[in-house]
Amino acid sequence: MVAMMRRAHGHCQDPASVTFSVLSLAMYFNGWLSFFITLYYKLPLKQDRTGFHTRDVDITKRLDYSSGIAVLGFSLIVYILRTFDVRVEATRVMVSAPVLALVTTHVLLEHDCVCAMGVAQLFLWARWAAVSRHPSNWKLCVVVIASGLAMLLEIYDFPPYGGYFDAHSIWHLATVPLTILWWSFIRDDAEFRTSSLLKKSKKKTK
């Protein structure tokens, strides 16, 4: 960071990370938008985080780590509910409560467990991808493998090339195509699940 601050004369600590973070944010926004468009306009369902790299201070670091842990915690809940097909509301609460308690504890105590939770997520999704016969399974496999490789950039850091492009900024760049593919899988999964439920509903009516 010191080398980059000198290079940017204190105006921006990590310009490459800022740029790639914005691109990644844009991909998430696009993912949410396309997902909800799919849900509300394409599927017949009615039938039965922030750029702290610009100038890092204590509050932005806390917000960054807290939001990272919160996203991973929510993703863990989604993994359990989706892969184990948990439908009973009481069971969903019993599954979600301890995960939310863990996330809250880590946020309040300011523990940085983002990497550990990220690795756990990769192993869990990899397990499901290995046994699932999902039609878009290949997208999940690519995301899991590529995310694992990209995570190495966070573990094995290297100094900035030209004063800008360090391991962290390249990691942000890698999240852009991975985010596109991940949201593509989520959209496909929503369509797949809805189609399966409609087929079951039609069979019951017959």
PEJO-V931689 format. One record per backbone hydrogen bond with DSSP energy under -0.5 kcal/mol. NH is the residue of the N-H (numbers start at 0). CO is the residue of the C=O. Records with the same first field share a line. If there is no record, write none. Layout:
NH = CO / CO
This chain:
4 = 0
5 = 1
6 = 2
7 = 3
8 = 5
9 = 4
10 = 7
12 = 53
13 = 52
17 = 13
18 = 14
19 = 15
20 = 16
21 = 17
22 = 18
23 = 19
24 = 20
25 = 21
26 = 22
27 = 23
28 = 24
29 = 25
30 = 26
31 = 27
32 = 28
33 = 29
34 = 30
35 = 31
36 = 32
37 = 33
38 = 34
39 = 35
40 = 36
41 = 36 / 37
42 = 37
44 = 42
46 = 43
51 = 49
53 = 50
54 = 51
60 = 56
61 = 57
62 = 58
63 = 59
64 = 60
65 = 61
66 = 62
67 = 63
68 = 64
69 = 65
70 = 66
71 = 67
72 = 68
73 = 69
74 = 70
75 = 71
76 = 72
77 = 73
78 = 74
79 = 75
80 = 76
81 = 77
82 = 78
83 = 79
84 = 81
85 = 80
86 = 84
91 = 87
92 = 88
93 = 89
94 = 90
95 = 91
96 = 92
97 = 93
98 = 94
99 = 95
100 = 96
101 = 97
102 = 98
103 = 99
104 = 100
105 = 101
106 = 102
107 = 103
108 = 104
109 = 106
110 = 105
112 = 110
116 = 112
117 = 113
118 = 114
119 = 115
120 = 116
121 = 117
122 = 118
123 = 119
124 = 120
125 = 121
126 = 122
127 = 123
128 = 124
129 = 125
130 = 126
131 = 127
136 = 133
138 = 135
139 = 135
140 = 136
141 = 137
142 = 138
143 = 139
144 = 140
145 = 141
146 = 142
147 = 143
148 = 144
149 = 145
150 = 146
151 = 147 / 148
152 = 149
153 = 149 / 150
154 = 150
155 = 151
156 = 154
160 = 164
161 = 159
162 = 159
163 = 160
164 = 160
165 = 163
166 = 157
169 = 165
170 = 166
171 = 167
172 = 168
173 = 169
174 = 170
175 = 171 / 172
176 = 172
177 = 173
178 = 174
179 = 175
180 = 176
181 = 177
182 = 178
183 = 179
184 = 180
185 = 181
186 = 182
187 = 183
188 = 184
189 = 185
190 = 186
191 = 187
192 = 188
193 = 189
194 = 190
195 = 191
196 = 192
197 = 193
198 = 194
199 = 195
200 = 196
201 = 197
202 = 198
203 = 199
204 = 200
205 = 201
